[in-house]
Amino acid sequence: MRHASVIKQELAALGAETEVGFRAGPAATARIRLLATELERMNPTPEPARAASLLRGRWRLLYSNFELQRRTTLARLSTGVLPADPVEVVELYNEIDPRTGLYDNVIHILFDDGTPGTIVMAGHYEAEDDQSIDVRYDDARLFGPGAPVRILSTDARVTSLRTEVTYLDDGFRLVRGAYGSLYILERLDPCPMVWSRDS
């Protein structure tokens, strides 16, 4: 059996090659699926959904198969909360603070005129069991030129999302969600001084 570090390196390389999944062809997708399953068998954390010290921090998305699009709209990135202005996705992050239950998706974007911005889908989570967490997004925040915009989510727009943490160590995380979705993330900072929602 190969060492977990070798598998993680290959997954990270495939994530870069496929541009986080934006350009993932059938061969790369199949390879990533195979490697993810292999790595999940090596999960060193028996109760990953409750492993606060390992979950906490700022995570960068390496790959997702959840129909990501580089060219999209604010509305699609915020489950319909923000307006339908066209944007380009630059990078995606996930921030977690088990102490407060903070669970935010952070998306760095470019508007059509080249102006940078950041979307924060601000949410909270609870561990449902040893493997699974329940996530609910409370509002969408848009940071860019001028004052930040904050729009509260409604129950009609955002439902509760259940995800399973299938692999977790001190720097790497695999998450599986609805409809066969797979997310691969690496931890950049276990203790950020400021969360993106507060910047």
Secondary structure, DSSP 8 states (H G I E B T S, - for coil): ---HHHHHHHHHHHHHHTGGGTT--HHHHHHHHHHHHHHHTT---SSGGG-HHHH-EEEEEEEE-S---SEEEHHHHTTTSS---EEEEEEEEEEEETTTTEEEEEEEEEETTS-EEEEEEEEEEEE-SSSEEEEEEEEEEEESSSS-EEEE--TTT---EEEEEEEE-SSEEEEE-GGG-EEEEEEEESS-SS-GGG-
